[in-house]
Amino acid sequence: MGTDPNTPNTLVLNLNELLRTLWKPAYKRYKYVHSLPTGPYKSVQMVVTNLEELCERGE
């Protein structure tokens, strides 16, 4: 049985993999997502953060 590529878990896993690919050591100095420089890493991180908050609230 394979994993359905359209499930939320797969989306989160793929986004986390993308974050690992986009990571730069310079991002380590930023404490908050909104402080990150504009770019792909910040955008993906904001999506992941929003998905995590939705899951915590059960939405």
PDB file of N, CA, C and O in Angstrom:
ATOM      1  N   MET A   1       0.824  -1.189   0.000  1.00  0.00           N
ATOM      2  CA  MET A   1       0.000   0.000   0.000  1.00  0.00           C
ATOM      3  C   MET A   1       0.862   1.245   0.000  1.00  0.00           C
ATOM      4  O   MET A   1       1.705   1.412   0.881  1.00  0.00           O
ATOM      5  N   GLY A   2       0.668   2.119  -0.970  1.00  0.00           N
ATOM      6  CA  GLY A   2       1.414   3.367  -1.021  1.00  0.00           C
ATOM      7  C   GLY A   2       0.669   4.482  -0.319  1.00  0.00           C
ATOM      8  O   GLY A   2      -0.516   4.357  -0.011  1.00  0.00           O
ATOM      9  N   THR A   3       1.368   5.561  -0.071  1.00  0.00           N
ATOM     10  CA  THR A   3       0.752   6.722   0.562  1.00  0.00           C
ATOM     11  C   THR A   3       0.103   7.584  -0.509  1.00  0.00           C
ATOM     12  O   THR A   3       0.717   7.872  -1.536  1.00  0.00           O
ATOM     13  N   ASP A   4      -1.119   7.990  -0.275  1.00  0.00           N
ATOM     14  CA  ASP A   4      -1.837   8.856  -1.200  1.00  0.00           C
ATOM     15  C   ASP A   4      -1.149  10.218  -1.229  1.00  0.00           C
ATOM     16  O   ASP A   4      -1.046  10.867  -0.189  1.00  0.00           O
ATOM     17  N   PRO A   5      -0.672  10.671  -2.400  1.00  0.00           N
ATOM     18  CA  PRO A   5       0.045  11.947  -2.469  1.00  0.00           C
ATOM     19  C   PRO A   5      -0.828  13.156  -2.152  1.00  0.00           C
ATOM     20  O   PRO A   5      -0.318  14.270  -2.027  1.00  0.00           O
ATOM     21  N   ASN A   6      -2.133  12.950  -2.022  1.00  0.00           N
ATOM     22  CA  ASN A   6      -3.033  14.071  -1.748  1.00  0.00           C
ATOM     23  C   ASN A   6      -3.421  14.186  -0.282  1.00  0.00           C
ATOM     24  O   ASN A   6      -4.235  15.043   0.063  1.00  0.00           O
ATOM     25  N   THR A   7      -2.868  13.354   0.592  1.00  0.00           N
ATOM     26  CA  THR A   7      -3.216  13.429   2.004  1.00  0.00           C
ATOM     27  C   THR A   7      -2.453  14.564   2.676  1.00  0.00           C
ATOM     28  O   THR A   7      -1.344  14.899   2.259  1.00  0.00           O
ATOM     29  N   PRO A   8      -3.041  15.158   3.714  1.00  0.00           N
ATOM     30  CA  PRO A   8      -2.358  16.251   4.421  1.00  0.00           C
ATOM     31  C   PRO A   8      -1.000  15.840   4.981  1.00  0.00           C
ATOM     32  O   PRO A   8      -0.063  16.638   4.978  1.00  0.00           O
ATOM     33  N   ASN A   9      -0.884  14.585   5.467  1.00  0.00           N
ATOM     34  CA  ASN A   9       0.405  14.136   6.005  1.00  0.00           C
ATOM     35  C   ASN A   9       1.487  14.169   4.947  1.00  0.00           C
ATOM     36  O   ASN A   9       2.617  14.570   5.226  1.00  0.00           O
ATOM     37  N   THR A  10       1.154  13.751   3.730  1.00  0.00           N
ATOM     38  CA  THR A  10       2.120  13.772   2.641  1.00  0.00           C
ATOM     39  C   THR A  10       2.506  15.197   2.300  1.00  0.00           C
ATOM     40  O   THR A  10       3.671  15.474   2.013  1.00  0.00           O
ATOM     41  N   LEU A  11       1.551  16.094   2.327  1.00  0.00           N
ATOM     42  CA  LEU A  11       1.831  17.503   2.054  1.00  0.00           C
ATOM     43  C   LEU A  11       2.824  18.048   3.073  1.00  0.00           C
ATOM     44  O   LEU A  11       3.801  18.698   2.701  1.00  0.00           O
ATOM     45  N   VAL A  12       2.583  17.790   4.336  1.00  0.00           N
ATOM     46  CA  VAL A  12       3.471  18.281   5.388  1.00  0.00           C
ATOM     47  C   VAL A  12       4.865  17.676   5.236  1.00  0.00           C
ATOM     48  O   VAL A  12       5.865  18.380   5.372  1.00  0.00           O
ATOM     49  N   LEU A  13       4.934  16.381   4.956  1.00  0.00           N
ATOM     50  CA  LEU A  13       6.234  15.731   4.764  1.00  0.00           C
ATOM     51  C   LEU A  13       6.989  16.343   3.584  1.00  0.00           C
ATOM     52  O   LEU A  13       8.190  16.597   3.673  1.00  0.00           O
ATOM     53  N   ASN A  14       6.286  16.574   2.492  1.00  0.00           N
ATOM     54  CA  ASN A  14       6.923  17.172   1.313  1.00  0.00           C
ATOM     55  C   ASN A  14       7.368  18.606   1.584  1.00  0.00           C
ATOM     56  O   ASN A  14       8.434  19.021   1.131  1.00  0.00           O
ATOM     57  N   LEU A  15       6.561  19.360   2.316  1.00  0.00           N
ATOM     58  CA  LEU A  15       6.944  20.725   2.652  1.00  0.00           C
ATOM     59  C   LEU A  15       8.161  20.743   3.576  1.00  0.00           C
ATOM     60  O   LEU A  15       9.042  21.590   3.430  1.00  0.00           O
ATOM     61  N   ASN A  16       8.206  19.812   4.523  1.00  0.00           N
ATOM     62  CA  ASN A  16       9.372  19.730   5.408  1.00  0.00           C
ATOM     63  C   ASN A  16      10.632  19.356   4.631  1.00  0.00           C
ATOM     64  O   ASN A  16      11.717  19.858   4.928  1.00  0.00           O
ATOM     65  N   GLU A  17      10.497  18.491   3.653  1.00  0.00           N
ATOM     66  CA  GLU A  17      11.641  18.144   2.811  1.00  0.00           C
ATOM     67  C   GLU A  17      12.097  19.362   2.010  1.00  0.00           C
ATOM     68  O   GLU A  17      13.296  19.593   1.853  1.00  0.00           O
ATOM     69  N   LEU A  18      11.149  20.131   1.511  1.00  0.00           N
ATOM     70  CA  LEU A  18      11.478  21.355   0.787  1.00  0.00           C
ATOM     71  C   LEU A  18      12.193  22.349   1.701  1.00  0.00           C
ATOM     72  O   LEU A  18      13.141  23.011   1.277  1.00  0.00           O
ATOM     73  N   LEU A  19      11.746  22.457   2.953  1.00  0.00           N
ATOM     74  CA  LEU A  19      12.417  23.335   3.908  1.00  0.00           C
ATOM     75  C   LEU A  19      13.869  22.914   4.110  1.00  0.00           C
ATOM     76  O   LEU A  19      14.760  23.760   4.170  1.00  0.00           O
ATOM     77  N   ARG A  20      14.106  21.613   4.214  1.00  0.00           N
ATOM     78  CA  ARG A  20      15.485  21.125   4.375  1.00  0.00           C
ATOM     79  C   ARG A  20      16.337  21.499   3.164  1.00  0.00           C
ATOM     80  O   ARG A  20      17.515  21.830   3.302  1.00  0.00           O
ATOM     81  N   THR A  21      15.735  21.443   1.983  1.00  0.00           N
ATOM     82  CA  THR A  21      16.455  21.784   0.751  1.00  0.00           C
ATOM     83  C   THR A  21      16.768  23.280   0.680  1.00  0.00           C
ATOM     84  O   THR A  21      17.838  23.669   0.212  1.00  0.00           O
ATOM     85  N   LEU A  22      15.839  24.114   1.140  1.00  0.00           N
ATOM     86  CA  LEU A  22      15.988  25.569   1.041  1.00  0.00           C
ATOM     87  C   LEU A  22      16.784  26.185   2.189  1.00  0.00           C
ATOM     88  O   LEU A  22      17.179  27.348   2.104  1.00  0.00           O
ATOM     89  N   TRP A  23      17.026  25.428   3.262  1.00  0.00           N
ATOM     90  CA  TRP A  23      17.691  25.947   4.468  1.00  0.00           C
ATOM     91  C   TRP A  23      19.065  26.543   4.155  1.00  0.00           C
ATOM     92  O   TRP A  23      19.846  25.985   3.385  1.00  0.00           O
ATOM     93  N   LYS A  24      19.332  27.686   4.773  1.00  0.00           N
ATOM     94  CA  LYS A  24      20.653  28.322   4.718  1.00  0.00           C
ATOM     95  C   LYS A  24      21.075  28.606   6.152  1.00  0.00           C
ATOM     96  O   LYS A  24      20.241  28.996   6.969  1.00  0.00           O
ATOM     97  N   PRO A  25      22.348  28.419   6.475  1.00  0.00           N
ATOM     98  CA  PRO A  25      22.813  28.675   7.842  1.00  0.00           C
ATOM     99  C   PRO A  25      22.499  30.089   8.341  1.00  0.00           C
ATOM    100  O   PRO A  25      22.365  30.295   9.548  1.00  0.00           O
ATOM    101  N   ALA A  26      22.381  31.048   7.451  1.00  0.00           N
ATOM    102  CA  ALA A  26      22.074  32.426   7.846  1.00  0.00           C
ATOM    103  C   ALA A  26      20.707  32.538   8.522  1.00  0.00           C
ATOM    104  O   ALA A  26      20.467  33.480   9.277  1.00  0.00           O
ATOM    105  N   TYR A  27      19.805  31.581   8.258  1.00  0.00           N
ATOM    106  CA  TYR A  27      18.464  31.629   8.847  1.00  0.00           C
ATOM    107  C   TYR A  27      18.471  31.299  10.335  1.00  0.00           C
ATOM    108  O   TYR A  27      17.501  31.578  11.041  1.00  0.00           O
ATOM    109  N   LYS A  28      19.555  30.711  10.808  1.00  0.00           N
ATOM    110  CA  LYS A  28      19.642  30.289  12.204  1.00  0.00           C
ATOM    111  C   LYS A  28      19.510  31.468  13.178  1.00  0.00           C
ATOM    112  O   LYS A  28      19.069  31.292  14.314  1.00  0.00           O
ATOM    113  N   ARG A  29      19.891  32.654  12.735  1.00  0.00           N
ATOM    114  CA  ARG A  29      19.865  33.812  13.641  1.00  0.00           C
ATOM    115  C   ARG A  29      18.474  34.419  13.809  1.00  0.00           C
ATOM    116  O   ARG A  29      18.287  35.303  14.645  1.00  0.00           O
ATOM    117  N   TYR A  30      17.504  33.964  13.035  1.00  0.00           N
ATOM    118  CA  TYR A  30      16.148  34.509  13.131  1.00  0.00           C
ATOM    119  C   TYR A  30      15.315  33.703  14.113  1.00  0.00           C
ATOM    120  O   TYR A  30      15.214  32.482  14.000  1.00  0.00           O
ATOM    121  N   LYS A  31      14.724  34.389  15.068  1.00  0.00           N
ATOM    122  CA  LYS A  31      13.924  33.717  16.087  1.00  0.00           C
ATOM    123  C   LYS A  31      12.487  33.471  15.616  1.00  0.00           C
ATOM    124  O   LYS A  31      11.879  32.461  15.971  1.00  0.00           O
ATOM    125  N   TYR A  32      11.951  34.388  14.824  1.00  0.00           N
ATOM    126  CA  TYR A  32      10.556  34.316  14.383  1.00  0.00           C
ATOM    127  C   TYR A  32      10.474  34.229  12.861  1.00  0.00           C
ATOM    128  O   TYR A  32      11.297  34.804  12.150  1.00  0.00           O
ATOM    129  N   VAL A  33       9.475  33.505  12.375  1.00  0.00           N
ATOM    130  CA  VAL A  33       9.284  33.335  10.931  1.00  0.00           C
ATOM    131  C   VAL A  33       9.108  34.682  10.247  1.00  0.00           C
ATOM    132  O   VAL A  33       9.668  34.909   9.175  1.00  0.00           O
ATOM    133  N   HIS A  34       8.339  35.576  10.852  1.00  0.00           N
ATOM    134  CA  HIS A  34       8.084  36.871  10.196  1.00  0.00           C
ATOM    135  C   HIS A  34       9.358  37.705  10.044  1.00  0.00           C
ATOM    136  O   HIS A  34       9.384  38.652   9.259  1.00  0.00           O
ATOM    137  N   SER A  35      10.411  37.362  10.788  1.00  0.00           N
ATOM    138  CA  SER A  35      11.674  38.093  10.702  1.00  0.00           C
ATOM    139  C   SER A  35      12.567  37.596   9.566  1.00  0.00           C
ATOM    140  O   SER A  35      13.515  38.282   9.182  1.00  0.00           O
ATOM    141  N   LEU A  36      12.279  36.425   9.031  1.00  0.00           N
ATOM    142  CA  LEU A  36      13.091  35.868   7.951  1.00  0.00           C
ATOM    143  C   LEU A  36      13.040  36.775   6.722  1.00  0.00           C
ATOM    144  O   LEU A  36      12.042  37.461   6.500  1.00  0.00           O
ATOM    145  N   PRO A  37      14.106  36.784   5.925  1.00  0.00           N
ATOM    146  CA  PRO A  37      14.065  37.546   4.673  1.00  0.00           C
ATOM    147  C   PRO A  37      13.039  36.943   3.716  1.00  0.00           C
ATOM    148  O   PRO A  37      12.823  35.731   3.714  1.00  0.00           O
ATOM    149  N   THR A  38      12.422  37.772   2.921  1.00  0.00           N
ATOM    150  CA  THR A  38      11.442  37.323   1.946  1.00  0.00           C
ATOM    151  C   THR A  38      12.092  36.342   0.973  1.00  0.00           C
ATOM    152  O   THR A  38      13.192  36.579   0.474  1.00  0.00           O
ATOM    153  N   GLY A  39      11.399  35.248   0.716  1.00  0.00           N
ATOM    154  CA  GLY A  39      11.921  34.263  -0.225  1.00  0.00           C
ATOM    155  C   GLY A  39      11.201  32.944  -0.065  1.00  0.00           C
ATOM    156  O   GLY A  39      10.268  32.835   0.730  1.00  0.00           O
ATOM    157  N   PRO A  40      11.630  31.931  -0.821  1.00  0.00           N
ATOM    158  CA  PRO A  40      10.962  30.631  -0.797  1.00  0.00           C
ATOM    159  C   PRO A  40      10.956  29.977   0.582  1.00  0.00           C
ATOM    160  O   PRO A  40       9.947  29.393   0.978  1.00  0.00           O
ATOM    161  N   TYR A  41      12.059  30.062   1.316  1.00  0.00           N
ATOM    162  CA  TYR A  41      12.116  29.416   2.628  1.00  0.00           C
ATOM    163  C   TYR A  41      11.070  30.007   3.564  1.00  0.00           C
ATOM    164  O   TYR A  41      10.354  29.270   4.242  1.00  0.00           O
ATOM    165  N   LYS A  42      10.980  31.322   3.604  1.00  0.00           N
ATOM    166  CA  LYS A  42      10.009  31.980   4.475  1.00  0.00           C
ATOM    167  C   LYS A  42       8.587  31.595   4.070  1.00  0.00           C
ATOM    168  O   LYS A  42       7.754  31.320   4.933  1.00  0.00           O
ATOM    169  N   SER A  43       8.305  31.574   2.786  1.00  0.00           N
ATOM    170  CA  SER A  43       6.964  31.244   2.298  1.00  0.00           C
ATOM    171  C   SER A  43       6.558  29.830   2.713  1.00  0.00           C
ATOM    172  O   SER A  43       5.455  29.621   3.218  1.00  0.00           O
ATOM    173  N   VAL A  44       7.439  28.871   2.501  1.00  0.00           N
ATOM    174  CA  VAL A  44       7.129  27.485   2.856  1.00  0.00           C
ATOM    175  C   VAL A  44       7.002  27.355   4.368  1.00  0.00           C
ATOM    176  O   VAL A  44       6.120  26.647   4.856  1.00  0.00           O
ATOM    177  N   GLN A  45       7.873  28.029   5.114  1.00  0.00           N
ATOM    178  CA  GLN A  45       7.816  27.966   6.576  1.00  0.00           C
ATOM    179  C   GLN A  45       6.492  28.525   7.090  1.00  0.00           C
ATOM    180  O   GLN A  45       5.930  27.996   8.049  1.00  0.00           O
ATOM    181  N   MET A  46       5.991  29.582   6.467  1.00  0.00           N
ATOM    182  CA  MET A  46       4.705  30.164   6.874  1.00  0.00           C
ATOM    183  C   MET A  46       3.560  29.190   6.607  1.00  0.00           C
ATOM    184  O   MET A  46       2.645  29.076   7.422  1.00  0.00           O
ATOM    185  N   VAL A  47       3.600  28.493   5.486  1.00  0.00           N
ATOM    186  CA  VAL A  47       2.561  27.500   5.168  1.00  0.00           C
ATOM    187  C   VAL A  47       2.595  26.364   6.189  1.00  0.00           C
ATOM    188  O   VAL A  47       1.551  25.957   6.700  1.00  0.00           O
ATOM    189  N   VAL A  48       3.787  25.851   6.486  1.00  0.00           N
ATOM    190  CA  VAL A  48       3.921  24.754   7.448  1.00  0.00           C
ATOM    191  C   VAL A  48       3.413  25.193   8.822  1.00  0.00           C
ATOM    192  O   VAL A  48       2.694  24.447   9.487  1.00  0.00           O
ATOM    193  N   THR A  49       3.780  26.381   9.238  1.00  0.00           N
ATOM    194  CA  THR A  49       3.337  26.905  10.532  1.00  0.00           C
ATOM    195  C   THR A  49       1.819  27.004  10.588  1.00  0.00           C
ATOM    196  O   THR A  49       1.210  26.625  11.589  1.00  0.00           O
ATOM    197  N   ASN A  50       1.204  27.507   9.528  1.00  0.00           N
ATOM    198  CA  ASN A  50      -0.262  27.614   9.487  1.00  0.00           C
ATOM    199  C   ASN A  50      -0.922  26.243   9.517  1.00  0.00           C
ATOM    200  O   ASN A  50      -1.937  26.063  10.191  1.00  0.00           O
ATOM    201  N   LEU A  51      -0.363  25.272   8.796  1.00  0.00           N
ATOM    202  CA  LEU A  51      -0.915  23.916   8.813  1.00  0.00           C
ATOM    203  C   LEU A  51      -0.809  23.297  10.202  1.00  0.00           C
ATOM    204  O   LEU A  51      -1.740  22.637  10.664  1.00  0.00           O
ATOM    205  N   GLU A  52       0.321  23.508  10.865  1.00  0.00           N
ATOM    206  CA  GLU A  52       0.499  22.978  12.217  1.00  0.00           C
ATOM    207  C   GLU A  52      -0.520  23.583  13.178  1.00  0.00           C
ATOM    208  O   GLU A  52      -1.082  22.878  14.017  1.00  0.00           O
ATOM    209  N   GLU A  53      -0.760  24.892  13.057  1.00  0.00           N
ATOM    210  CA  GLU A  53      -1.739  25.557  13.934  1.00  0.00           C
ATOM    211  C   GLU A  53      -3.145  25.030  13.677  1.00  0.00           C
ATOM    212  O   GLU A  53      -3.906  24.828  14.623  1.00  0.00           O
ATOM    213  N   LEU A  54      -3.501  24.806  12.423  1.00  0.00           N
ATOM    214  CA  LEU A  54      -4.809  24.264  12.075  1.00  0.00           C
ATOM    215  C   LEU A  54      -4.990  22.854  12.654  1.00  0.00           C
ATOM    216  O   LEU A  54      -6.052  22.517  13.179  1.00  0.00           O
ATOM    217  N   CYS A  55      -3.940  22.045  12.549  1.00  0.00           N
ATOM    218  CA  CYS A  55      -4.017  20.680  13.085  1.00  0.00           C
ATOM    219  C   CYS A  55      -4.153  20.681  14.601  1.00  0.00           C
ATOM    220  O   CYS A  55      -4.884  19.864  15.160  1.00  0.00           O
ATOM    221  N   GLU A  56      -3.460  21.587  15.261  1.00  0.00           N
ATOM    222  CA  GLU A  56      -3.545  21.682  16.727  1.00  0.00           C
ATOM    223  C   GLU A  56      -4.953  22.060  17.180  1.00  0.00           C
ATOM    224  O   GLU A  56      -5.426  21.611  18.225  1.00  0.00           O
ATOM    225  N   ARG A  57      -5.612  22.889  16.378  1.00  0.00           N
ATOM    226  CA  ARG A  57      -6.982  23.312  16.721  1.00  0.00           C
ATOM    227  C   ARG A  57      -8.010  22.308  16.244  1.00  0.00           C
ATOM    228  O   ARG A  57      -9.189  22.419  16.582  1.00  0.00           O
ATOM    229  N   GLY A  58      -7.579  21.327  15.461  1.00  0.00           N
ATOM    230  CA  GLY A  58      -8.498  20.292  14.986  1.00  0.00           C
ATOM    231  C   GLY A  58      -9.327  20.717  13.790  1.00  0.00           C
ATOM    232  O   GLY A  58     -10.407  20.172  13.563  1.00  0.00           O
ATOM    233  N   GLU A  59      -8.845  21.668  13.033  1.00  0.00           N
ATOM    234  CA  GLU A  59      -9.598  22.130  11.848  1.00  0.00           C
ATOM    235  C   GLU A  59      -9.186  21.365  10.624  1.00  0.00           C
ATOM    236  O   GLU A  59      -9.707  21.613   9.537  1.00  0.00           O
TER     237      GLU A  59
END
